[in-house]
Amino acid sequence: MENKTKLTKEIEINASLPCVWDVVTNPENIKYLFKNNADTDWKTDSQIPFQYEKMHNGVFLEIEANKILKFNNLLGLNDMVSIITYQLDFKKKHTILKVTQQGFENEKIKKHTENNWGIILKRIKEIATVNNK
């Protein structure tokens, strides 16, 4: 299915790259942020089990610690494939976390997801700021 829409959100976090990376890859944080277990080995081409209303699968497409995490989420809705990318960059004592998601079926779903990412990014910032050492 062709990716019809794409969204990008970013946030500046007063925390180190490794601290922010831990927030987005730590199974406890993932469960808190997404209400989902992260039972995976965190390697490129490894499966990611997603459980929302029902089980879905994804695959890590690219992983480079403290820099990029890219994966797909194969949804059962019309065989929609969503690709999500976290990109981390360190600038002037802050980590910039940019999230890109593409593969939305329509603009309404994109808008709903964009609102959710705003909430999730704020939670990631809160956790990373508290955990930054």
C-alpha positions in Angstrom: 0.0 0.0 0.0 1.3 3.4 -0.9 2.2 5.8 1.9 -0.3 8.7 1.4 0.5 10.8 4.4 3.4 11.5 6.7 3.9 13.4 10.0 6.9 14.6 11.8 7.1 15.9 15.4 10.2 16.8 17.4 11.0 17.9 20.9 14.1 19.3 22.6 15.0 17.4 25.8 17.5 18.6 28.5 19.1 15.1 28.7 21.9 13.2 27.1 21.6 11.0 24.0 22.0 7.8 26.0 19.3 8.9 28.5 16.8 9.6 25.8 17.7 6.4 23.9 17.0 4.5 27.1 13.6 6.0 27.4 12.6 5.0 23.9 14.1 1.5 24.2 13.6 0.5 27.8 10.8 -2.1 28.1 9.4 -0.5 31.3 9.1 2.9 29.6 7.6 1.4 26.4 4.9 -0.3 28.5 4.2 3.0 30.3 4.2 5.1 27.1 2.4 2.7 24.7 0.7 0.2 27.0 2.6 -2.4 25.0 5.3 -5.0 25.9 8.6 -4.8 24.1 9.6 -8.4 24.0 12.4 -8.3 21.4 16.1 -8.5 21.0 16.4 -4.9 19.5 18.3 -6.0 16.4 17.7 -5.1 12.7 15.3 -7.5 11.1 14.0 -8.7 14.4 10.2 -9.0 15.0 8.4 -6.6 17.3 5.1 -7.9 18.8 2.6 -5.1 19.2 -0.6 -5.7 21.2 -3.4 -3.2 21.0 -6.9 -4.5 20.5 -5.3 -7.5 18.9 -1.8 -8.7 18.1 0.2 -7.1 15.3 3.7 -7.5 14.2 6.5 -5.2 13.2 10.1 -5.5 12.2 13.1 -3.3 13.1 14.3 -1.8 9.8 17.3 0.2 11.2 18.9 0.5 14.6 21.9 2.5 15.6 22.2 3.1 19.3 21.7 6.7 20.4 21.0 7.8 16.8 18.1 6.1 15.0 15.4 3.5 15.6 13.2 2.7 12.6 10.6 0.0 12.5 7.3 -0.8 10.8 4.0 -1.7 12.3 1.9 -4.1 10.3 -1.7 -3.2 11.2 -4.6 -5.5 10.5 -6.6 -2.5 9.2 -6.6 -2.9 5.4 -3.1 -4.3 5.6 -1.8 -0.8 6.4 1.9 -0.6 7.0 3.1 2.3 9.2 6.8 3.1 9.3 8.0 4.9 12.5 11.4 6.5 12.8 13.0 8.0 15.9 16.0 10.2 15.2 18.2 11.6 18.0 20.7 14.4 17.7 22.6 16.3 20.4 22.8 20.1 20.1 23.9 22.7 22.6 23.4 20.4 25.7 20.1 19.1 24.5 18.9 16.0 22.7 16.5 16.6 19.8 14.1 13.7 19.4 12.4 13.7 16.0 9.6 11.2 15.3 8.4 10.5 11.8 5.5 8.3 11.0 4.3 7.5 7.5 1.8 5.2 5.9 -1.5 6.6 7.1 -4.7 5.5 5.4 -6.2 9.0 5.5 -5.8 12.5 7.0 -8.2 11.8 9.9 -6.0 8.9 11.2 -2.9 11.1 10.7 -4.4 13.9 12.7 -5.4 11.6 15.6 -1.9 10.0 15.6 -0.2 13.4 15.5 -2.1 14.5 18.7 -1.0 11.2 20.3 2.6 11.8 19.4 2.5 15.2 21.1 1.4 13.6 24.3 3.9 10.8 24.0 6.8 13.1 23.3 6.0 15.2 26.4 6.0 12.0 28.5 9.4 11.0 27.0 10.8 14.4 27.9 9.5 14.1 31.4 11.0 10.7 31.9 14.4 11.6 30.3 14.7 14.8 32.3 14.1 13.0 35.6 16.4 10.2 34.7 19.2 12.3 33.3 22.4 12.0 35.3 
